[in-house]
Amino acid sequence: MRHPYEPLVRLQLASLCIAVILAVVALFHLDNRWLVLFMFYILSISLLVESLVEYKKQQLASCISQLLRAVIILLFSTVLFF
């Protein structure tokens, strides 16, 4: 039997893998700062998806915690980049 939130968990895992790949690429190409910004955006998408999974499980405290983490990463990475 498949897990009911399997597509969301796969999306979260895929976004985490993309963020790790972008982080490794950004380490070797330090001239491209937009790669780091894009990596933080992808990481916040992963946290948003995890927040959605927690919301569907009806675990509101964990959902709000993940949502706040995603928003903080989005705001700080944008402010530091620009």
PDB file with one MODEL, atoms N, CA, C and O in Angstrom:
MODEL        1
ATOM      1  N   MET A   1       0.831  -1.166   0.000  1.00  0.00           N
ATOM      2  CA  MET A   1       0.000   0.000   0.000  1.00  0.00           C
ATOM      3  C   MET A   1       0.885   1.243   0.000  1.00  0.00           C
ATOM      4  O   MET A   1       1.861   1.320   0.747  1.00  0.00           O
ATOM      5  N   ARG A   2       0.540   2.209  -0.837  1.00  0.00           N
ATOM      6  CA  ARG A   2       1.327   3.424  -0.968  1.00  0.00           C
ATOM      7  C   ARG A   2       0.977   4.415   0.134  1.00  0.00           C
ATOM      8  O   ARG A   2      -0.154   4.476   0.617  1.00  0.00           O
ATOM      9  N   HIS A   3       1.986   5.184   0.509  1.00  0.00           N
ATOM     10  CA  HIS A   3       1.787   6.228   1.499  1.00  0.00           C
ATOM     11  C   HIS A   3       0.936   7.335   0.868  1.00  0.00           C
ATOM     12  O   HIS A   3       1.170   7.692  -0.286  1.00  0.00           O
ATOM     13  N   PRO A   4      -0.040   7.885   1.589  1.00  0.00           N
ATOM     14  CA  PRO A   4      -0.935   8.883   0.978  1.00  0.00           C
ATOM     15  C   PRO A   4      -0.224  10.184   0.595  1.00  0.00           C
ATOM     16  O   PRO A   4      -0.715  10.916  -0.264  1.00  0.00           O
ATOM     17  N   TYR A   5       0.910  10.483   1.208  1.00  0.00           N
ATOM     18  CA  TYR A   5       1.619  11.724   0.892  1.00  0.00           C
ATOM     19  C   TYR A   5       2.901  11.471   0.113  1.00  0.00           C
ATOM     20  O   TYR A   5       3.816  12.295   0.127  1.00  0.00           O
ATOM     21  N   GLU A   6       2.965  10.335  -0.563  1.00  0.00           N
ATOM     22  CA  GLU A   6       4.185   9.967  -1.277  1.00  0.00           C
ATOM     23  C   GLU A   6       4.589  10.984  -2.347  1.00  0.00           C
ATOM     24  O   GLU A   6       5.780  11.274  -2.464  1.00  0.00           O
ATOM     25  N   PRO A   7       3.657  11.546  -3.139  1.00  0.00           N
ATOM     26  CA  PRO A   7       4.103  12.557  -4.119  1.00  0.00           C
ATOM     27  C   PRO A   7       4.726  13.789  -3.465  1.00  0.00           C
ATOM     28  O   PRO A   7       5.684  14.355  -3.991  1.00  0.00           O
ATOM     29  N   LEU A   8       4.189  14.199  -2.329  1.00  0.00           N
ATOM     30  CA  LEU A   8       4.759  15.362  -1.651  1.00  0.00           C
ATOM     31  C   LEU A   8       6.129  15.040  -1.064  1.00  0.00           C
ATOM     32  O   LEU A   8       7.029  15.879  -1.093  1.00  0.00           O
ATOM     33  N   VAL A   9       6.290  13.844  -0.539  1.00  0.00           N
ATOM     34  CA  VAL A   9       7.582  13.446   0.019  1.00  0.00           C
ATOM     35  C   VAL A   9       8.615  13.330  -1.094  1.00  0.00           C
ATOM     36  O   VAL A   9       9.778  13.683  -0.898  1.00  0.00           O
ATOM     37  N   ARG A  10       8.207  12.843  -2.250  1.00  0.00           N
ATOM     38  CA  ARG A  10       9.130  12.765  -3.393  1.00  0.00           C
ATOM     39  C   ARG A  10       9.535  14.151  -3.865  1.00  0.00           C
ATOM     40  O   ARG A  10      10.695  14.379  -4.210  1.00  0.00           O
ATOM     41  N   LEU A  11       8.579  15.082  -3.881  1.00  0.00           N
ATOM     42  CA  LEU A  11       8.888  16.458  -4.260  1.00  0.00           C
ATOM     43  C   LEU A  11       9.862  17.089  -3.272  1.00  0.00           C
ATOM     44  O   LEU A  11      10.772  17.818  -3.667  1.00  0.00           O
ATOM     45  N   GLN A  12       9.671  16.811  -2.006  1.00  0.00           N
ATOM     46  CA  GLN A  12      10.580  17.325  -0.989  1.00  0.00           C
ATOM     47  C   GLN A  12      11.978  16.741  -1.167  1.00  0.00           C
ATOM     48  O   GLN A  12      12.968  17.469  -1.096  1.00  0.00           O
ATOM     49  N   LEU A  13      12.064  15.455  -1.393  1.00  0.00           N
ATOM     50  CA  LEU A  13      13.361  14.812  -1.591  1.00  0.00           C
ATOM     51  C   LEU A  13      14.046  15.329  -2.852  1.00  0.00           C
ATOM     52  O   LEU A  13      15.256  15.555  -2.859  1.00  0.00           O
ATOM     53  N   ALA A  14      13.281  15.511  -3.902  1.00  0.00           N
ATOM     54  CA  ALA A  14      13.859  16.025  -5.149  1.00  0.00           C
ATOM     55  C   ALA A  14      14.382  17.445  -4.964  1.00  0.00           C
ATOM     56  O   ALA A  14      15.454  17.781  -5.468  1.00  0.00           O
ATOM     57  N   SER A  15      13.644  18.267  -4.256  1.00  0.00           N
ATOM     58  CA  SER A  15      14.110  19.637  -4.054  1.00  0.00           C
ATOM     59  C   SER A  15      15.343  19.670  -3.150  1.00  0.00           C
ATOM     60  O   SER A  15      16.225  20.505  -3.347  1.00  0.00           O
ATOM     61  N   LEU A  16      15.414  18.783  -2.173  1.00  0.00           N
ATOM     62  CA  LEU A  16      16.620  18.703  -1.338  1.00  0.00           C
ATOM     63  C   LEU A  16      17.837  18.255  -2.158  1.00  0.00           C
ATOM     64  O   LEU A  16      18.940  18.771  -1.976  1.00  0.00           O
ATOM     65  N   CYS A  17      17.628  17.304  -3.049  1.00  0.00           N
ATOM     66  CA  CYS A  17      18.730  16.840  -3.903  1.00  0.00           C
ATOM     67  C   CYS A  17      19.201  17.961  -4.837  1.00  0.00           C
ATOM     68  O   CYS A  17      20.402  18.139  -5.039  1.00  0.00           O
ATOM     69  N   ILE A  18      18.265  18.705  -5.397  1.00  0.00           N
ATOM     70  CA  ILE A  18      18.631  19.825  -6.266  1.00  0.00           C
ATOM     71  C   ILE A  18      19.384  20.892  -5.476  1.00  0.00           C
ATOM     72  O   ILE A  18      20.345  21.474  -5.978  1.00  0.00           O
ATOM     73  N   ALA A  19      18.948  21.151  -4.237  1.00  0.00           N
ATOM     74  CA  ALA A  19      19.633  22.142  -3.406  1.00  0.00           C
ATOM     75  C   ALA A  19      21.058  21.707  -3.088  1.00  0.00           C
ATOM     76  O   ALA A  19      21.970  22.533  -3.090  1.00  0.00           O
ATOM     77  N   VAL A  20      21.258  20.431  -2.816  1.00  0.00           N
ATOM     78  CA  VAL A  20      22.610  19.932  -2.535  1.00  0.00           C
ATOM     79  C   VAL A  20      23.485  20.035  -3.778  1.00  0.00           C
ATOM     80  O   VAL A  20      24.647  20.432  -3.685  1.00  0.00           O
ATOM     81  N   ILE A  21      22.949  19.688  -4.922  1.00  0.00           N
ATOM     82  CA  ILE A  21      23.708  19.781  -6.176  1.00  0.00           C
ATOM     83  C   ILE A  21      24.092  21.236  -6.456  1.00  0.00           C
ATOM     84  O   ILE A  21      25.227  21.520  -6.839  1.00  0.00           O
ATOM     85  N   LEU A  22      23.141  22.154  -6.263  1.00  0.00           N
ATOM     86  CA  LEU A  22      23.446  23.568  -6.480  1.00  0.00           C
ATOM     87  C   LEU A  22      24.491  24.078  -5.485  1.00  0.00           C
ATOM     88  O   LEU A  22      25.317  24.921  -5.835  1.00  0.00           O
ATOM     89  N   ALA A  23      24.458  23.579  -4.262  1.00  0.00           N
ATOM     90  CA  ALA A  23      25.450  23.991  -3.265  1.00  0.00           C
ATOM     91  C   ALA A  23      26.847  23.519  -3.664  1.00  0.00           C
ATOM     92  O   ALA A  23      27.821  24.258  -3.527  1.00  0.00           O
ATOM     93  N   VAL A  24      26.937  22.297  -4.153  1.00  0.00           N
ATOM     94  CA  VAL A  24      28.240  21.774  -4.572  1.00  0.00           C
ATOM     95  C   VAL A  24      28.756  22.545  -5.789  1.00  0.00           C
ATOM     96  O   VAL A  24      29.937  22.882  -5.861  1.00  0.00           O
ATOM     97  N   VAL A  25      27.869  22.819  -6.736  1.00  0.00           N
ATOM     98  CA  VAL A  25      28.275  23.586  -7.923  1.00  0.00           C
ATOM     99  C   VAL A  25      28.693  24.995  -7.513  1.00  0.00           C
ATOM    100  O   VAL A  25      29.674  25.525  -8.034  1.00  0.00           O
ATOM    101  N   ALA A  26      27.963  25.602  -6.589  1.00  0.00           N
ATOM    102  CA  ALA A  26      28.288  26.964  -6.149  1.00  0.00           C
ATOM    103  C   ALA A  26      29.631  27.012  -5.417  1.00  0.00           C
ATOM    104  O   ALA A  26      30.307  28.040  -5.448  1.00  0.00           O
ATOM    105  N   LEU A  27      30.025  25.924  -4.766  1.00  0.00           N
ATOM    106  CA  LEU A  27      31.332  25.896  -4.109  1.00  0.00           C
ATOM    107  C   LEU A  27      32.476  26.011  -5.108  1.00  0.00           C
ATOM    108  O   LEU A  27      33.505  26.615  -4.807  1.00  0.00           O
ATOM    109  N   PHE A  28      32.302  25.437  -6.290  1.00  0.00           N
ATOM    110  CA  PHE A  28      33.352  25.454  -7.291  1.00  0.00           C
ATOM    111  C   PHE A  28      33.272  26.663  -8.216  1.00  0.00           C
ATOM    112  O   PHE A  28      34.256  27.010  -8.869  1.00  0.00           O
ATOM    113  N   HIS A  29      32.106  27.307  -8.276  1.00  0.00           N
ATOM    114  CA  HIS A  29      31.920  28.493  -9.112  1.00  0.00           C
ATOM    115  C   HIS A  29      31.478  29.648  -8.217  1.00  0.00           C
ATOM    116  O   HIS A  29      30.305  30.023  -8.203  1.00  0.00           O
ATOM    117  N   LEU A  30      32.413  30.195  -7.484  1.00  0.00           N
ATOM    118  CA  LEU A  30      32.081  31.240  -6.525  1.00  0.00           C
ATOM    119  C   LEU A  30      31.699  32.556  -7.188  1.00  0.00           C
ATOM    120  O   LEU A  30      31.172  33.452  -6.528  1.00  0.00           O
ATOM    121  N   ASP A  31      31.959  32.683  -8.492  1.00  0.00           N
ATOM    122  CA  ASP A  31      31.600  33.906  -9.204  1.00  0.00           C
ATOM    123  C   ASP A  31      30.090  34.037  -9.376  1.00  0.00           C
ATOM    124  O   ASP A  31      29.573  35.149  -9.482  1.00  0.00           O
ATOM    125  N   ASN A  32      29.383  32.916  -9.404  1.00  0.00           N
ATOM    126  CA  ASN A  32      27.938  32.935  -9.631  1.00  0.00           C
ATOM    127  C   ASN A  32      27.203  32.920  -8.297  1.00  0.00           C
ATOM    128  O   ASN A  32      26.878  31.860  -7.762  1.00  0.00           O
ATOM    129  N   ARG A  33      26.946  34.117  -7.770  1.00  0.00           N
ATOM    130  CA  ARG A  33      26.231  34.207  -6.494  1.00  0.00           C
ATOM    131  C   ARG A  33      24.766  33.843  -6.639  1.00  0.00           C
ATOM    132  O   ARG A  33      24.124  33.463  -5.659  1.00  0.00           O
ATOM    133  N   TRP A  34      24.225  33.952  -7.845  1.00  0.00           N
ATOM    134  CA  TRP A  34      22.810  33.633  -8.046  1.00  0.00           C
ATOM    135  C   TRP A  34      22.551  32.151  -7.832  1.00  0.00           C
ATOM    136  O   TRP A  34      21.421  31.765  -7.532  1.00  0.00           O
ATOM    137  N   LEU A  35      23.577  31.305  -7.979  1.00  0.00           N
ATOM    138  CA  LEU A  35      23.408  29.879  -7.688  1.00  0.00           C
ATOM    139  C   LEU A  35      23.108  29.654  -6.210  1.00  0.00           C
ATOM    140  O   LEU A  35      22.291  28.806  -5.852  1.00  0.00           O
ATOM    141  N   VAL A  36      23.778  30.424  -5.362  1.00  0.00           N
ATOM    142  CA  VAL A  36      23.537  30.304  -3.923  1.00  0.00           C
ATOM    143  C   VAL A  36      22.120  30.784  -3.587  1.00  0.00           C
ATOM    144  O   VAL A  36      21.421  30.159  -2.790  1.00  0.00           O
ATOM    145  N   LEU A  37      21.705  31.893  -4.199  1.00  0.00           N
ATOM    146  CA  LEU A  37      20.349  32.387  -3.981  1.00  0.00           C
ATOM    147  C   LEU A  37      19.314  31.368  -4.450  1.00  0.00           C
ATOM    148  O   LEU A  37      18.329  31.117  -3.755  1.00  0.00           O
ATOM    149  N   PHE A  38      19.530  30.791  -5.606  1.00  0.00           N
ATOM    150  CA  PHE A  38      18.618  29.784  -6.132  1.00  0.00           C
ATOM    151  C   PHE A  38      18.588  28.550  -5.234  1.00  0.00           C
ATOM    152  O   PHE A  38      17.537  27.936  -5.053  1.00  0.00           O
ATOM    153  N   MET A  39      19.738  28.190  -4.674  1.00  0.00           N
ATOM    154  CA  MET A  39      19.803  27.049  -3.760  1.00  0.00           C
ATOM    155  C   MET A  39      18.966  27.308  -2.512  1.00  0.00           C
ATOM    156  O   MET A  39      18.259  26.417  -2.041  1.00  0.00           O
ATOM    157  N   PHE A  40      19.043  28.524  -1.976  1.00  0.00           N
ATOM    158  CA  PHE A  40      18.229  28.849  -0.810  1.00  0.00           C
ATOM    159  C   PHE A  40      16.741  28.862  -1.146  1.00  0.00           C
ATOM    160  O   PHE A  40      15.918  28.462  -0.322  1.00  0.00           O
ATOM    161  N   TYR A  41      16.390  29.312  -2.334  1.00  0.00           N
ATOM    162  CA  TYR A  41      14.983  29.275  -2.750  1.00  0.00           C
ATOM    163  C   TYR A  41      14.473  27.835  -2.861  1.00  0.00           C
ATOM    164  O   TYR A  41      13.363  27.532  -2.424  1.00  0.00           O
ATOM    165  N   ILE A  42      15.273  26.965  -3.436  1.00  0.00           N
ATOM    166  CA  ILE A  42      14.894  25.552  -3.547  1.00  0.00           C
ATOM    167  C   ILE A  42      14.791  24.915  -2.161  1.00  0.00           C
ATOM    168  O   ILE A  42      13.901  24.101  -1.919  1.00  0.00           O
ATOM    169  N   LEU A  43      15.688  25.278  -1.259  1.00  0.00           N
ATOM    170  CA  LEU A  43      15.639  24.764   0.108  1.00  0.00           C
ATOM    171  C   LEU A  43      14.370  25.229   0.817  1.00  0.00           C
ATOM    172  O   LEU A  43      13.768  24.462   1.569  1.00  0.00           O
ATOM    173  N   SER A  44      13.962  26.460   0.590  1.00  0.00           N
ATOM    174  CA  SER A  44      12.727  26.934   1.204  1.00  0.00           C
ATOM    175  C   SER A  44      11.507  26.255   0.595  1.00  0.00           C
ATOM    176  O   SER A  44      10.511  26.052   1.289  1.00  0.00           O
ATOM    177  N   ILE A  45      11.562  25.904  -0.673  1.00  0.00           N
ATOM    178  CA  ILE A  45      10.467  25.140  -1.285  1.00  0.00           C
ATOM    179  C   ILE A  45      10.355  23.776  -0.615  1.00  0.00           C
ATOM    180  O   ILE A  45       9.251  23.292  -0.367  1.00  0.00           O
ATOM    181  N   SER A  46      11.492  23.160  -0.323  1.00  0.00           N
ATOM    182  CA  SER A  46      11.468  21.882   0.383  1.00  0.00           C
ATOM    183  C   SER A  46      10.807  22.020   1.744  1.00  0.00           C
ATOM    184  O   SER A  46      10.013  21.164   2.134  1.00  0.00           O
ATOM    185  N   LEU A  47      11.123  23.084   2.470  1.00  0.00           N
ATOM    186  CA  LEU A  47      10.496  23.301   3.771  1.00  0.00           C
ATOM    187  C   LEU A  47       9.005  23.588   3.640  1.00  0.00           C
ATOM    188  O   LEU A  47       8.219  23.178   4.493  1.00  0.00           O
ATOM    189  N   LEU A  48       8.613  24.280   2.592  1.00  0.00           N
ATOM    190  CA  LEU A  48       7.190  24.539   2.361  1.00  0.00           C
ATOM    191  C   LEU A  48       6.431  23.249   2.081  1.00  0.00           C
ATOM    192  O   LEU A  48       5.307  23.072   2.551  1.00  0.00           O
ATOM    193  N   VAL A  49       7.035  22.357   1.324  1.00  0.00           N
ATOM    194  CA  VAL A  49       6.395  21.071   1.042  1.00  0.00           C
ATOM    195  C   VAL A  49       6.281  20.248   2.320  1.00  0.00           C
ATOM    196  O   VAL A  49       5.267  19.590   2.554  1.00  0.00           O
ATOM    197  N   GLU A  50       7.321  20.287   3.142  1.00  0.00           N
ATOM    198  CA  GLU A  50       7.258  19.573   4.417  1.00  0.00           C
ATOM    199  C   GLU A  50       6.179  20.169   5.318  1.00  0.00           C
ATOM    200  O   GLU A  50       5.501  19.446   6.049  1.00  0.00           O
ATOM    201  N   SER A  51       6.029  21.470   5.262  1.00  0.00           N
ATOM    202  CA  SER A  51       4.970  22.131   6.026  1.00  0.00           C
ATOM    203  C   SER A  51       3.592  21.681   5.536  1.00  0.00           C
ATOM    204  O   SER A  51       2.676  21.486   6.335  1.00  0.00           O
ATOM    205  N   LEU A  52       3.454  21.522   4.241  1.00  0.00           N
ATOM    206  CA  LEU A  52       2.181  21.054   3.691  1.00  0.00           C
ATOM    207  C   LEU A  52       1.879  19.626   4.133  1.00  0.00           C
ATOM    208  O   LEU A  52       0.730  19.306   4.436  1.00  0.00           O
ATOM    209  N   VAL A  53       2.874  18.781   4.175  1.00  0.00           N
ATOM    210  CA  VAL A  53       2.676  17.409   4.643  1.00  0.00           C
ATOM    211  C   VAL A  53       2.247  17.403   6.110  1.00  0.00           C
ATOM    212  O   VAL A  53       1.341  16.665   6.498  1.00  0.00           O
ATOM    213  N   GLU A  54       2.904  18.229   6.914  1.00  0.00           N
ATOM    214  CA  GLU A  54       2.535  18.303   8.323  1.00  0.00           C
ATOM    215  C   GLU A  54       1.119  18.853   8.495  1.00  0.00           C
ATOM    216  O   GLU A  54       0.398  18.435   9.401  1.00  0.00           O
ATOM    217  N   TYR A  55       0.720  19.780   7.639  1.00  0.00           N
ATOM    218  CA  TYR A  55      -0.629  20.325   7.700  1.00  0.00           C
ATOM    219  C   TYR A  55      -1.665  19.251   7.364  1.00  0.00           C
ATOM    220  O   TYR A  55      -2.715  19.165   8.000  1.00  0.00           O
ATOM    221  N   LYS A  56      -1.355  18.440   6.358  1.00  0.00           N
ATOM    222  CA  LYS A  56      -2.282  17.371   5.985  1.00  0.00           C
ATOM    223  C   LYS A  56      -2.352  16.277   7.044  1.00  0.00           C
ATOM    224  O   LYS A  56      -3.359  15.576   7.145  1.00  0.00           O
ATOM    225  N   LYS A  57      -1.289  16.126   7.833  1.00  0.00           N
ATOM    226  CA  LYS A  57      -1.306  15.176   8.943  1.00  0.00           C
ATOM    227  C   LYS A  57      -1.985  15.768  10.175  1.00  0.00           C
ATOM    228  O   LYS A  57      -2.143  15.092  11.191  1.00  0.00           O
ATOM    229  N   GLN A  58      -2.380  17.022  10.078  1.00  0.00           N
ATOM    230  CA  GLN A  58      -3.041  17.772  11.145  1.00  0.00           C
ATOM    231  C   GLN A  58      -2.134  17.961  12.357  1.00  0.00           C
ATOM    232  O   GLN A  58      -2.577  17.858  13.501  1.00  0.00           O
ATOM    233  N   GLN A  59      -0.879  18.237  12.093  1.00  0.00           N
ATOM    234  CA  GLN A  59       0.086  18.570  13.134  1.00  0.00           C
ATOM    235  C   GLN A  59       0.448  20.042  12.955  1.00  0.00           C
ATOM    236  O   GLN A  59       1.452  20.384  12.330  1.00  0.00           O
ATOM    237  N   LEU A  60      -0.397  20.902  13.520  1.00  0.00           N
ATOM    238  CA  LEU A  60      -0.338  22.332  13.256  1.00  0.00           C
ATOM    239  C   LEU A  60       0.941  22.985  13.795  1.00  0.00           C
ATOM    240  O   LEU A  60       1.495  23.865  13.137  1.00  0.00           O
ATOM    241  N   ALA A  61       1.409  22.586  14.946  1.00  0.00           N
ATOM    242  CA  ALA A  61       2.609  23.205  15.520  1.00  0.00           C
ATOM    243  C   ALA A  61       3.829  22.955  14.639  1.00  0.00           C
ATOM    244  O   ALA A  61       4.613  23.871  14.391  1.00  0.00           O
ATOM    245  N   SER A  62       3.991  21.749  14.175  1.00  0.00           N
ATOM    246  CA  SER A  62       5.108  21.422  13.293  1.00  0.00           C
ATOM    247  C   SER A  62       4.959  22.115  11.936  1.00  0.00           C
ATOM    248  O   SER A  62       5.946  22.532  11.330  1.00  0.00           O
ATOM    249  N   CYS A  63       3.733  22.230  11.477  1.00  0.00           N
ATOM    250  CA  CYS A  63       3.451  22.906  10.206  1.00  0.00           C
ATOM    251  C   CYS A  63       3.861  24.370  10.278  1.00  0.00           C
ATOM    252  O   CYS A  63       4.511  24.879   9.365  1.00  0.00           O
ATOM    253  N   ILE A  64       3.489  25.043  11.346  1.00  0.00           N
ATOM    254  CA  ILE A  64       3.819  26.456  11.499  1.00  0.00           C
ATOM    255  C   ILE A  64       5.322  26.642  11.652  1.00  0.00           C
ATOM    256  O   ILE A  64       5.883  27.611  11.140  1.00  0.00           O
ATOM    257  N   SER A  65       5.967  25.730  12.345  1.00  0.00           N
ATOM    258  CA  SER A  65       7.410  25.798  12.520  1.00  0.00           C
ATOM    259  C   SER A  65       8.129  25.699  11.172  1.00  0.00           C
ATOM    260  O   SER A  65       9.021  26.500  10.891  1.00  0.00           O
ATOM    261  N   GLN A  66       7.759  24.748  10.356  1.00  0.00           N
ATOM    262  CA  GLN A  66       8.385  24.586   9.039  1.00  0.00           C
ATOM    263  C   GLN A  66       8.070  25.763   8.122  1.00  0.00           C
ATOM    264  O   GLN A  66       8.920  26.200   7.345  1.00  0.00           O
ATOM    265  N   LEU A  67       6.859  26.266   8.217  1.00  0.00           N
ATOM    266  CA  LEU A  67       6.462  27.416   7.401  1.00  0.00           C
ATOM    267  C   LEU A  67       7.271  28.654   7.772  1.00  0.00           C
ATOM    268  O   LEU A  67       7.713  29.393   6.892  1.00  0.00           O
ATOM    269  N   LEU A  68       7.467  28.882   9.059  1.00  0.00           N
ATOM    270  CA  LEU A  68       8.274  30.023   9.499  1.00  0.00           C
ATOM    271  C   LEU A  68       9.732  29.880   9.065  1.00  0.00           C
ATOM    272  O   LEU A  68      10.368  30.864   8.689  1.00  0.00           O
ATOM    273  N   ARG A  69      10.251  28.676   9.114  1.00  0.00           N
ATOM    274  CA  ARG A  69      11.631  28.455   8.654  1.00  0.00           C
ATOM    275  C   ARG A  69      11.769  28.774   7.172  1.00  0.00           C
ATOM    276  O   ARG A  69      12.751  29.385   6.751  1.00  0.00           O
ATOM    277  N   ALA A  70      10.788  28.363   6.388  1.00  0.00           N
ATOM    278  CA  ALA A  70      10.838  28.632   4.951  1.00  0.00           C
ATOM    279  C   ALA A  70      10.766  30.127   4.670  1.00  0.00           C
ATOM    280  O   ALA A  70      11.497  30.641   3.823  1.00  0.00           O
ATOM    281  N   VAL A  71       9.892  30.818   5.375  1.00  0.00           N
ATOM    282  CA  VAL A  71       9.748  32.258   5.156  1.00  0.00           C
ATOM    283  C   VAL A  71      11.009  33.002   5.581  1.00  0.00           C
ATOM    284  O   VAL A  71      11.434  33.936   4.899  1.00  0.00           O
ATOM    285  N   ILE A  72      11.613  32.602   6.698  1.00  0.00           N
ATOM    286  CA  ILE A  72      12.840  33.248   7.164  1.00  0.00           C
ATOM    287  C   ILE A  72      13.969  33.043   6.169  1.00  0.00           C
ATOM    288  O   ILE A  72      14.726  33.975   5.896  1.00  0.00           O
ATOM    289  N   ILE A  73      14.097  31.842   5.624  1.00  0.00           N
ATOM    290  CA  ILE A  73      15.142  31.586   4.625  1.00  0.00           C
ATOM    291  C   ILE A  73      14.893  32.414   3.374  1.00  0.00           C
ATOM    292  O   ILE A  73      15.830  32.980   2.811  1.00  0.00           O
ATOM    293  N   LEU A  74      13.648  32.492   2.933  1.00  0.00           N
ATOM    294  CA  LEU A  74      13.330  33.308   1.761  1.00  0.00           C
ATOM    295  C   LEU A  74      13.672  34.774   1.988  1.00  0.00           C
ATOM    296  O   LEU A  74      14.315  35.405   1.150  1.00  0.00           O
ATOM    297  N   LEU A  75      13.241  35.310   3.120  1.00  0.00           N
ATOM    298  CA  LEU A  75      13.475  36.729   3.393  1.00  0.00           C
ATOM    299  C   LEU A  75      14.962  37.048   3.550  1.00  0.00           C
ATOM    300  O   LEU A  75      15.464  37.977   2.917  1.00  0.00           O
ATOM    301  N   PHE A  76      15.670  36.285   4.389  1.00  0.00           N
ATOM    302  CA  PHE A  76      17.080  36.591   4.626  1.00  0.00           C
ATOM    303  C   PHE A  76      17.942  36.380   3.394  1.00  0.00           C
ATOM    304  O   PHE A  76      18.854  37.170   3.149  1.00  0.00           O
ATOM    305  N   SER A  77      17.690  35.363   2.629  1.00  0.00           N
ATOM    306  CA  SER A  77      18.507  35.150   1.436  1.00  0.00           C
ATOM    307  C   SER A  77      18.248  36.244   0.401  1.00  0.00           C
ATOM    308  O   SER A  77      19.172  36.668  -0.293  1.00  0.00           O
ATOM    309  N   THR A  78      17.009  36.701   0.293  1.00  0.00           N
ATOM    310  CA  THR A  78      16.715  37.782  -0.650  1.00  0.00           C
ATOM    311  C   THR A  78      17.332  39.088  -0.178  1.00  0.00           C
ATOM    312  O   THR A  78      17.909  39.822  -0.981  1.00  0.00           O
ATOM    313  N   VAL A  79      17.222  39.391   1.109  1.00  0.00           N
ATOM    314  CA  VAL A  79      17.787  40.622   1.645  1.00  0.00           C
ATOM    315  C   VAL A  79      19.306  40.607   1.515  1.00  0.00           C
ATOM    316  O   VAL A  79      19.895  41.623   1.146  1.00  0.00           O
ATOM    317  N   LEU A  80      19.949  39.491   1.808  1.00  0.00           N
ATOM    318  CA  LEU A  80      21.404  39.432   1.705  1.00  0.00           C
ATOM    319  C   LEU A  80      21.901  39.471   0.268  1.00  0.00           C
ATOM    320  O   LEU A  80      23.006  39.948   0.012  1.00  0.00           O
ATOM    321  N   PHE A  81      21.107  38.981  -0.667  1.00  0.00           N
ATOM    322  CA  PHE A  81      21.538  38.977  -2.065  1.00  0.00           C
ATOM    323  C   PHE A  81      21.419  40.370  -2.681  1.00  0.00           C
ATOM    324  O   PHE A  81      22.286  40.804  -3.438  1.00  0.00           O
ATOM    325  N   PHE A  82      20.332  41.059  -2.343  1.00  0.00           N
ATOM    326  CA  PHE A  82      20.112  42.380  -2.934  1.00  0.00           C
ATOM    327  C   PHE A  82      20.484  43.400  -1.938  1.00  0.00           C
ATOM    328  O   PHE A  82      20.382  44.596  -2.212  1.00  0.00           O
TER     329      PHE A  82
ENDMDL
END
